[in-house]
């Protein structure tokens, strides 16, 4: 997997937050489509983190903790 973006947590500035791009998250979730990722956002299961929203370098990321919670809940449902 390529680079992982990190930033400081607003609630705890000493704790870095791992962020992943849309493509990285799609890969982590087993190759889901962009539409599926959008549906997960709309359902409130993933929250997008927008960086540089008002520039030509706008990027969207997702938090590692939310991805792991989603993967964990899916794994529990299958057993």
C-alpha positions as CSV (number, residue, x, y, z in Angstrom):
1,X,0.0,0.0,0.0
2,X,1.2,3.5,-0.8
3,X,1.8,6.4,1.6
4,X,-0.4,6.9,4.6
5,X,-1.2,10.5,5.4
6,X,-1.0,11.6,9.1
7,X,-2.2,14.6,10.8
8,X,-2.7,15.8,14.4
9,X,-5.9,14.9,16.3
10,X,-7.9,18.0,17.3
11,X,-8.9,16.4,20.6
12,X,-5.4,15.1,21.4
13,X,-2.7,17.0,19.4
14,X,0.0,14.6,20.5
15,X,-1.7,11.6,18.9
16,X,-1.3,11.4,15.1
17,X,-4.3,10.3,13.1
18,X,-3.7,8.0,10.2
19,X,-5.6,8.9,7.0
20,X,-6.1,6.9,3.8
21,X,-7.2,8.1,0.3
22,X,-10.3,6.9,-1.3
23,X,-8.4,4.4,-3.5
24,X,-6.6,3.0,-0.5
25,X,-9.9,2.5,1.4
26,X,-11.5,0.9,-1.6
27,X,-8.6,-1.6,-1.7
28,X,-8.7,-2.2,2.1
29,X,-12.4,-3.0,1.8
30,X,-11.8,-5.6,-0.8
31,X,-12.0,-3.6,-4.0
32,X,-15.4,-2.0,-3.5
33,X,-16.6,0.6,-6.0
34,X,-16.6,4.3,-5.6
35,X,-20.4,4.2,-5.4
36,X,-20.2,1.7,-2.5
37,X,-17.8,4.1,-0.7
38,X,-20.2,6.9,-1.3
39,X,-23.1,4.9,0.1
40,X,-21.0,4.1,3.3
41,X,-20.4,7.9,3.7
42,X,-24.1,8.6,3.2
43,X,-25.1,5.9,5.8
44,X,-22.7,7.5,8.3
45,X,-20.4,4.5,8.5
46,X,-17.4,6.5,7.1
47,X,-16.8,10.2,7.4
48,X,-14.7,12.0,4.8
49,X,-11.9,14.3,6.0
50,X,-11.5,17.1,3.4
51,X,-8.1,18.8,3.2
52,X,-7.5,21.9,1.0
53,X,-11.2,21.9,0.1
54,X,-11.1,25.3,-1.6
55,X,-8.0,24.8,-3.7
56,X,-7.1,22.9,-6.8
57,X,-5.2,20.5,-4.6
58,X,-8.3,19.3,-2.6
59,X,-8.0,15.8,-1.2
60,X,-10.4,13.5,0.6
61,X,-9.2,11.0,3.3
62,X,-10.7,8.6,5.7
63,X,-9.7,7.8,9.3
64,X,-7.9,4.5,10.1
65,X,-10.1,4.0,13.2
66,X,-13.3,4.2,11.2
67,X,-12.1,1.8,8.5
68,X,-11.0,-0.7,11.1
69,X,-14.4,-0.4,12.9
70,X,-16.2,-1.0,9.7
71,X,-14.0,-4.0,8.8
72,X,-14.4,-5.4,12.3
73,X,-18.2,-5.1,12.2
74,X,-18.3,-6.8,8.8
75,X,-16.1,-9.7,10.0
76,X,-18.3,-10.2,13.0
77,X,-21.4,-10.4,10.9
78,X,-20.0,-13.2,8.7
79,X,-19.3,-15.6,11.6
